[in-house]
């Protein structure tokens, strides 16, 4: 058999440190919330250039909670990329909202701002962008649309940790930035 990837060999250099940290975590008996989560939230918000970070169960939960937190009337529309992962669509539906699919740009495969403008209706209350393949969406155009139309902006950043658009990290443009690990 030809070995594809040997994570044990790759991680050997850092495994001792991980083992120490995992044992500290297990010995703390604090598995939910606690100082590790607070430290992560503080460091991740600093890394992203945002004021806050709230750790939750998953990227899907982050999206649902963000949408519900906006207190948008049930049944209103959220514009979303048609080629996003299903969790993005599920979050919109679970929040009681209606996903309106927008086709991607054939240049970068992210949501196309020109097509966003075409789909905005009186029922549209938010745009949920997904930064796909490590490539940020065209945030200057999308932020401008949101300001002009008074729409909320949520970013799904699960595929773009650390990606920047005009020297600003994704997850820091909208009303909420949601990450999955």
N, C-alpha and C positions, 0 to 999 in steps of 0.2 A: 504494500500500500504506500502511496506517495502521500506524505504528510502535508496537509494544507496549512494548518496553523497550530502552533503549540503554545497555548496560553500559559501553561505551567512554566515552561522555559522562559517565556517573555516576562512573566510576572515574578520570577524567582528573586530578582534584585530588590523588589519592593514588598515581597510577601511578609517578611518579618515585621515591618512597620504596620502593615494592614492587620496582621494577627494581634499585635499589641493594642491597636485602636479598637478592633472588634471586641476583644476581651474587656477593655475598659467600658465599652458601650454595654455589653452584656452584664457586667458587674454593677453598672449604675442602676439597674432595675427601672430605668426610665425610657421606655420604648416609644411612647407617644408624647409628642411635644418635648419638653425638657431642654437642657442647655445645648445639646447637639443641634437641635432644630433651630433654636434661636440664633446660634452661631452661623448655621447655614444661611438662614434668612438674611441676616445682617451682611454676610459676605457676598451672597448672590445678588442682593439689591445693589450693593456697591459695584460689583462686577458689571451689572447691566446698566448702571447709571440711573437707577430709579430710587425713589424715596422709600418704597416698601417692597417686601416680598413676604408671601404667606405660603408656607409649605402645606400641601394637601396630598391626598392619596395618589392622584394620577393626573395626567394631562387632560383627560376627559373631565374629571371633576373640576379642574381649574377652569376649563371652558364653561361648564355648566354654571358654576358659582359666579363667574364673571358676568355671564349673561343675566342670571337671576338678580345679581347685585345692581344691575342697571335699572331694575324695576320697569322694564319695557312692557307695555300692555300685551297680554297673550294674543296670539294670532297675527301679530305684526311681522313684517318681513326683515330678514337678515340676509344681506348679499354675501355670497361665499363662493370660493373657487370650486368649479365642477370637478377638478382633479385632486381635491384634497383627500386626506384619509377619512374613513367613515366616521371616526370619533368626532370630527369637527361637525359633521351633519347631525350626528346623534345628540350632541350637546345642544344644538339649536332646537331640535325637536323636544328634548327633555325639558328645556326651559319654556316650552309652550309656544315657541315661535315658528315661523315658516321660513325654511331655507329657500333662497332664490339663487339658482346656480348660474355662475358667470364663467364663461369659457376663458381659458388661459391665453396669454400671449404666446405665439409660436416662437418667439425669440428666447424667452427665459422660462417659459411654462408656469409662470406665476400669474395671478389674477390680472386681467388687462384693465387698466384704469379707463380706457375709452369705452369698454363694454360695461363697466360699472355705471357710467353716466347714463347709458341707454336703458338700464334696468331699474333705475331709481323711480319709485312711485310714491304716492301720498302715504302708502302703507309701510314704506321702508323706514326703519328706525336705526339700523346699524349695518356696519360692514365688518365682516370677520375675515381677515386676510390670513393666508397660510404662507409662510416663508418656506418654500420647498427646495430641497436638494442643497441646502446651505446657502441659497441665494435669496437675498432680501427682495421683497416686492418694491415697486416704485413708490416709496413712501411719501415723497414730496407731493406727487400728484394725488395720492389717496388722502393724505391729511388735508390738502386743499379742498377736495371734494367734500370731506366730512365737515369741515368748517363752514363751507358755503351752504350745505344742505342741512346743517345742524344734526348730523348723524353721529352715533357712538362708533368708536373704532376699537376692535379687539384684535390682538395679534396672536396667532397660533405659531409658536416658535419652536415646536418640538423637533424640527429638522434643521434648526439654524442657530444653535447655541453659539454665542460669540460672534455671529455674523454682524457686519456693519453696513450701514447705508449712509453715505456722506459723513463718515466718521462717527456715527451714532449707532449704538448697538440696538438690534431688533429687540422688541419687547418694551422699548422705552418711548415709542411714538404714540401709542393709543391710550385709551382709557384703562386698558388692561393688557398685559402681555402674559401669555400662558405657555409654560414649558412642560415637557414630559421627559422623563429620564428612563 
